[in-house]
Amino acid sequence: MQTDNLSSPKTDANTNQSDRRPVILVVDDEKKILEAFEIFLAAENCEMISASDVDEALVKTEGVKLDLIITDFYLKTKSSIELYTLIKKSNPGVPIAVITGYPEYISEEDVKIFGADYFFTKPLELDKLRILIRECCPRK
């Protein structure tokens, strides 16, 4: 069910920007979270690139223009902080939303210091997620 082998997002010069679906990278080491995001983002008419860790995210997004990154703060291998740093080199200005199931250990202020733009706690409120997508991925 995971969207691992996506066709390249429409990015050529002949593609009308309004025809392009937003491309959202979701990084989480829990398969069920990725599956839930896949269903939700498909319903929102977004293309999703899923990854369970930083290295996989970097490989899958090489050469891809991202509109939004949603990542769990606590990943099993490299930290999500490394993800922000590395992804922003190839996608400067891309908004980053951090999600966590442990708000007692990390705060909105902390993630903003690390370079993230948005902060959400699990379980996610879908209405807030829709607002985030509409703010970060405007459509004409």
C-alpha positions in Angstrom: 0.0 0.0 0.0 3.0 2.3 0.5 3.8 4.7 -2.3 7.4 3.7 -2.8 7.7 3.7 -6.6 6.0 7.0 -7.5 6.4 8.3 -10.9 8.3 11.5 -11.1 6.1 14.5 -10.0 5.2 16.8 -12.8 7.9 19.4 -12.8 8.8 20.1 -16.4 8.6 23.6 -17.9 5.5 22.7 -20.0 3.4 21.6 -17.0 0.9 24.1 -15.8 1.7 24.8 -12.1 -2.1 24.5 -11.3 -2.0 20.9 -12.7 0.8 19.8 -10.4 -0.2 17.9 -7.3 1.6 19.0 -4.2 4.5 16.6 -3.3 4.7 15.8 0.4 7.5 13.8 2.0 6.4 11.9 5.1 9.1 10.3 7.3 8.0 8.1 10.2 9.4 4.8 11.4 5.9 3.4 12.2 4.4 1.7 9.1 0.9 2.3 10.3 1.5 6.0 10.5 2.8 6.1 6.9 -0.2 4.0 5.7 -2.6 6.4 7.4 -0.9 9.4 5.8 -1.0 7.7 2.4 -4.8 7.4 2.7 -5.3 10.9 4.0 -3.0 12.6 1.4 -4.5 10.7 -1.5 -7.9 12.1 -0.4 -6.3 15.6 -0.3 -5.1 15.1 -3.9 -1.4 15.2 -2.9 1.5 13.0 -4.0 3.2 11.3 -1.1 6.8 10.1 -0.8 7.1 7.9 2.2 10.3 7.0 4.1 11.0 5.2 7.4 14.3 6.9 8.0 16.5 9.8 7.0 18.7 7.9 4.5 15.6 6.5 2.7 14.1 10.0 2.5 17.2 11.4 1.0 17.4 8.7 -1.7 13.7 9.0 -2.6 13.7 12.8 -2.8 16.8 13.3 -4.8 15.9 15.7 -7.6 12.3 16.1 -6.5 10.8 19.5 -5.7 9.0 19.1 -2.3 6.1 21.3 -1.2 6.1 20.1 2.4 7.9 17.7 4.7 6.1 16.0 7.6 8.4 14.0 9.9 8.3 12.3 13.2 10.8 13.9 15.6 12.1 10.6 17.0 13.4 8.3 14.3 15.3 5.1 14.9 18.5 6.0 13.0 19.6 9.5 12.2 17.6 12.3 13.9 15.0 14.4 12.1 17.3 17.4 12.8 19.7 15.9 10.3 16.8 15.5 7.8 16.0 19.2 8.0 19.6 20.2 7.4 20.2 17.8 4.5 16.8 18.3 2.8 16.9 22.1 3.0 20.1 22.0 0.9 18.2 20.5 -2.1 14.8 22.1 -1.3 15.5 25.5 0.3 12.5 27.1 1.8 10.4 23.9 2.0 8.3 24.0 5.1 8.9 21.3 7.7 6.3 20.0 10.1 7.4 17.9 13.0 5.1 15.4 14.7 5.7 13.6 18.0 4.0 11.3 20.4 6.2 12.6 23.2 5.4 16.3 23.7 6.7 16.0 27.3 10.2 15.7 25.8 10.1 18.1 22.9 8.3 21.4 22.5 7.2 23.6 19.6 10.0 26.1 20.6 12.6 23.3 20.5 11.7 22.1 17.0 11.7 25.7 15.7 15.2 26.2 17.1 16.2 23.1 15.1 14.8 24.5 11.9 11.2 23.2 11.7 8.3 25.4 10.9 5.3 23.6 12.4 4.7 21.3 15.4 2.0 18.7 15.9 1.4 16.0 18.6 0.1 12.6 18.0 -2.7 11.7 17.6 -2.9 14.1 14.8 -6.0 16.3 14.3 -6.9 15.9 10.6 -8.5 19.4 10.4 -5.2 21.0 11.5 -3.3 18.8 9.0 -5.7 20.0 6.2 -5.0 23.6 7.1 -1.3 23.0 7.1 -1.5 21.4 3.6 -3.6 24.3 2.3 -1.2 26.9 3.7 2.0 25.2 2.5 0.7 23.8 -0.8 -1.5 26.6 -2.3 -3.3 25.7 -5.5 -4.4 28.1 -8.2 
